Amino acid sequence: MAGYGQFCSVARAHEVLGGRWTLLVVRELLCGSRRFNDIRRGIPRISRTMLSERLQALALIGAVTRVEGEHGPEYVLTDAGRELDGLVGGLGTWGQRWLPRRAAEEDLDLEPLLVDMCRRVRFAALPGDPLVVRFEIRGQQARFMLLRAAEASLCTHNPGFPEALRIHGPLAALAAWWRGDLGFPEARRMGLAVEGARPLARAFPDWFERYLFAHIAPAAVAGAGSGP
């Protein structure tokens, strides 16, 4: 494929980073994923072949290195790769502020949302005993989130702990709350339900630091009240 033919570093960087999925792979690595399957859980629509190609391309430009971990190959960002944090963060901020947020109209996957929730657990806020939260989101296979001291993991089956809470309702409501589009009471009015012991159900939203960019208001809100 022909390049842009420009000396400009913006063009040169875009040639190597602007391909489909590339920055999402970087995002997953920045969020702490190191193994191939863990990276793919955060990007479920990428094929294994494409993910392999993107990792190889990132390694070729010196942004990623492959190392042998305890359980097999792992992918680690280099200094060049870690510097992409500013670029990924800038895109996230821009998208959160300027792109329309209409969760009910968006083509969303549940898995990346739950993966992100696992990354942002407030362990100090959890009850003392291990527990499982069962997610029965409309149109999706059930997922089970194991929460215990210093560990949050996502499973396709209950790993053997009490199911303290059951979360069910439309994916749009869960996504809108997690993304910061609305508060938890509004998500419940959209149909998101939390079933279980009342103290646990009430505490559930506070077990998580919401999405990294949830605090960024839409541009229309951010600019409200400004004037000459």
Residue, then its C-alpha position, 0 to 999 in steps of 0.5 A: m500500500a502506498g504511503y502518504g508521501q509526506f515528511c510530516s510526523v503526523a502523517r508518518a505516525h498515522e501510517v503506522l498507527g492509523g490502521r483498524w484496531t491498532l489503537l484499540v490493541v494499544r489501549e488494551l496494553l495500556c490497561g494492563s493486558r499482556r497475554f493474547n487472549d486477554i487483549r482479545r477479550g477487550i476487543p472481541r470483534i477482532s479476529r485472531t489473525m488480525l490481532s496477531e498482525r497488529l501486534q507484529a506491526l507494533a513490534l516492528i515499529g518498536a512500540v511492543t516487545r514480546v517476552e516469555g511469561e510464566h504461562g506463555p508469550e506476553y506482549v509488553l509496551t516499550d517506552a515508545g508504546r507507553e508514550l502512546d498513552g497521551l494519544v489514546g487518552g486524547l482520543g478518549t477525551w475527544g470522543q467522550r466530549w464531542l461524539p453523540r452518546r445514544a447507548a440505545e442506538e449503538d451496536l455494543d458488546l457486553e464483554p469489553l464493558l465487563v472487562d473494563m469494570c473488572r479493571r476498575v474495582r475499588f477493592a477497599a469498598l468490597p465486602g469481606d467475603p468473596l462473592v459473585v455478581r451474575f450479569e443477565i443482560r438482555g440478549q447476551q449470555a450470562r457472565f459471572m464476575l468474581l470479586r474478592a480481596a485484590e482480585a476481580s475476574l470475569c467468567t462464563h460460569n460461576p467459579g464456585f462462590p455465592e451469587a450475592l447479586r444478579i444484574h439484569g436489564p438492557l445493555a444500553a442502560l448498563a453501558a450508559w451508566w458505566r460511560g457516565d451518560l447518566g447516574f445509577p438511578e436513571a439507569r434503573r429507570m431504563g430497566l437495569a435491575v439489581e437483585g440481592a440483599r439490599p445493603l449489597a444492592r445499594a453498595f454495588p455502584d460504589w464498588f467501582e471507579r467508573y469508566l476512565f472518561a466518565h467524568i468528561a461532560p458532553a460538549a453541550v453540557a460543558g459549554a452551557g452557560s458560557g457566553p460573552 
